[in-house]
């Protein structure tokens, strides 16, 4: 039996107390693919807004949050690629996922997501920034953020991890 199989068999079904966060990478690299963890709308250590879009948060504020989330994703990718040319090593954005904490009846998630798409295109250019996308409405997001954005990138071959 493999060590991982043994650890699974021995693992307790009890997750333990909330608040003990397991280690997690903001960006995971596999060859030429980078997967950026979801980023919430934090700037200077504070959320730009809290709550659900269509209730406590306006569409315009949600769009500003989506742009900040995308900026946080790009910052994490730039940091991961710092030894390989930073964002210049990005060949293109493969896919973007945008989650919008939505009030019942709010159906403009795509308009919120457009602000994230616009930043990726603005920063990386029309060719590299163009991507597939999903925009979803959800009941709530971590820390009360109205928006969360995650993305998958392809890097240039010379920047790919071995």
C-alpha positions as CSV (number, residue, x, y, z in Angstrom):
1,X,0.0,0.0,0.0
2,X,1.3,3.5,-0.9
3,X,2.0,6.0,1.9
4,X,-0.8,8.3,0.7
5,X,-3.2,5.3,0.8
6,X,-2.2,4.6,4.4
7,X,-2.6,8.2,5.4
8,X,-6.1,8.3,3.9
9,X,-7.0,5.1,5.8
10,X,-5.7,6.7,9.0
11,X,-7.3,10.1,8.4
12,X,-10.0,11.2,10.9
13,X,-13.4,12.1,9.4
14,X,-13.4,15.1,11.9
15,X,-12.0,18.2,10.1
16,X,-10.9,19.8,13.4
17,X,-11.7,23.3,14.6
18,X,-12.4,26.0,12.0
19,X,-9.7,28.6,11.7
20,X,-6.8,26.1,11.3
21,X,-6.1,26.8,7.6
22,X,-4.1,24.2,5.6
23,X,-1.2,25.4,3.5
24,X,-2.3,26.6,0.1
25,X,-0.4,28.2,-2.9
26,X,-1.7,31.4,-4.5
27,X,-0.4,30.1,-7.8
28,X,0.3,26.5,-8.8
29,X,2.6,25.8,-11.7
30,X,2.6,22.6,-13.8
31,X,4.9,22.9,-16.8
32,X,3.5,25.7,-19.0
33,X,0.3,26.0,-17.1
34,X,-0.3,28.3,-14.1
35,X,-3.5,28.1,-12.0
36,X,-4.2,31.1,-9.8
37,X,-6.2,30.6,-6.7
38,X,-9.4,32.7,-6.4
39,X,-8.6,36.2,-5.2
40,X,-11.1,38.4,-3.3
41,X,-11.5,42.1,-3.6
42,X,-8.8,43.1,-1.1
43,X,-6.7,46.3,-1.5
44,X,-4.2,47.4,1.1
45,X,-5.4,44.6,3.4
46,X,-9.0,45.6,3.3
47,X,-12.1,44.5,1.4
48,X,-13.3,47.1,-1.1
49,X,-16.9,46.2,-0.1
50,X,-18.8,43.5,1.7
51,X,-22.1,41.8,0.9
52,X,-24.2,40.7,-2.0
53,X,-24.5,42.4,-5.3
54,X,-28.0,43.8,-5.7
55,X,-28.4,44.2,-2.0
56,X,-25.6,45.9,0.0
57,X,-23.3,46.3,-3.1
58,X,-24.1,48.2,-6.3
59,X,-23.2,47.0,-9.7
60,X,-20.6,49.7,-10.1
61,X,-18.9,48.7,-6.8
62,X,-19.0,45.1,-7.8
63,X,-17.3,45.9,-11.1
64,X,-14.6,47.8,-9.1
65,X,-14.2,44.7,-6.9
66,X,-13.9,42.4,-9.9
67,X,-11.2,44.6,-11.3
68,X,-9.3,44.5,-8.0
69,X,-9.7,40.7,-7.8
70,X,-8.2,40.4,-11.3
71,X,-5.4,42.7,-10.3
72,X,-4.7,40.5,-7.3
73,X,-4.6,37.4,-9.6
74,X,-2.1,39.2,-11.9
75,X,0.0,40.2,-9.0
76,X,0.2,36.6,-7.7
77,X,1.1,35.4,-11.2
78,X,3.7,38.1,-11.6
79,X,5.3,37.1,-8.3
80,X,5.3,33.4,-9.3
81,X,7.0,34.4,-12.6
82,X,9.4,36.9,-11.1
83,X,12.5,34.9,-12.1
84,X,11.1,34.1,-15.6
85,X,10.2,37.6,-16.8
86,X,7.1,38.4,-14.7
87,X,3.9,39.0,-16.7
88,X,5.9,39.1,-19.9
89,X,6.3,35.3,-19.6
90,X,2.5,34.9,-19.9
91,X,1.6,33.5,-23.3
92,X,-2.1,33.9,-22.7
93,X,-4.9,33.6,-20.3
94,X,-6.7,30.3,-20.8
95,X,-9.8,30.7,-18.6
96,X,-11.2,33.0,-16.0
97,X,-13.8,32.1,-13.3
98,X,-15.7,34.9,-11.6
99,X,-18.0,34.3,-8.7
100,X,-20.4,37.0,-7.7
101,X,-22.2,37.0,-4.3
102,X,-25.6,37.8,-5.6
103,X,-28.9,38.9,-4.1
104,X,-31.9,36.9,-5.2
105,X,-33.0,38.1,-8.7
106,X,-29.6,39.7,-9.5
107,X,-28.7,38.4,-13.0
108,X,-25.9,40.7,-14.2
109,X,-23.0,38.5,-13.1
110,X,-21.6,38.8,-16.7
111,X,-21.4,42.6,-16.3
112,X,-19.4,42.2,-13.1
113,X,-17.1,39.7,-14.8
114,X,-16.6,42.0,-17.7
115,X,-14.5,44.3,-15.5
116,X,-12.1,41.5,-14.7
117,X,-11.9,40.5,-18.4
118,X,-11.2,44.1,-19.3
119,X,-8.2,44.3,-16.9
120,X,-6.7,41.1,-18.2
121,X,-6.9,42.4,-21.7
122,X,-5.7,45.9,-20.7
123,X,-2.6,44.5,-18.9
124,X,-1.7,41.5,-21.2
125,X,-3.0,42.8,-24.5
126,X,-5.9,41.7,-26.7
127,X,-4.2,38.5,-27.9
128,X,-2.8,37.2,-24.5
129,X,-5.6,38.6,-22.4
130,X,-8.5,37.1,-24.4
131,X,-9.9,34.0,-22.6
132,X,-12.7,31.7,-22.0
133,X,-14.8,32.7,-19.0
134,X,-17.5,31.6,-16.6
135,X,-19.5,34.1,-14.4
136,X,-21.5,32.6,-11.6
137,X,-23.9,33.9,-9.0
138,X,-23.5,32.4,-5.5
139,X,-25.1,33.1,-2.1
140,X,-21.9,34.2,-0.3
141,X,-18.1,34.3,-0.7
142,X,-15.2,34.0,1.7
143,X,-14.7,37.0,4.1
144,X,-17.9,38.6,2.8
145,X,-16.2,39.7,-0.5
146,X,-18.8,40.4,-3.2
147,X,-16.6,39.0,-5.9
148,X,-13.9,36.4,-6.3
149,X,-11.8,35.8,-9.4
150,X,-9.5,32.8,-10.3
151,X,-7.7,32.1,-13.6
152,X,-5.6,29.7,-15.6
153,X,-2.6,30.9,-17.7
154,X,-0.2,29.4,-20.2
155,X,3.3,30.7,-20.0
156,X,5.9,30.8,-22.8
157,X,7.9,27.6,-23.2
158,X,11.1,29.2,-21.9
159,X,9.4,30.2,-18.7
160,X,7.7,26.8,-18.1
161,X,8.8,25.0,-14.9
162,X,10.7,21.7,-15.5
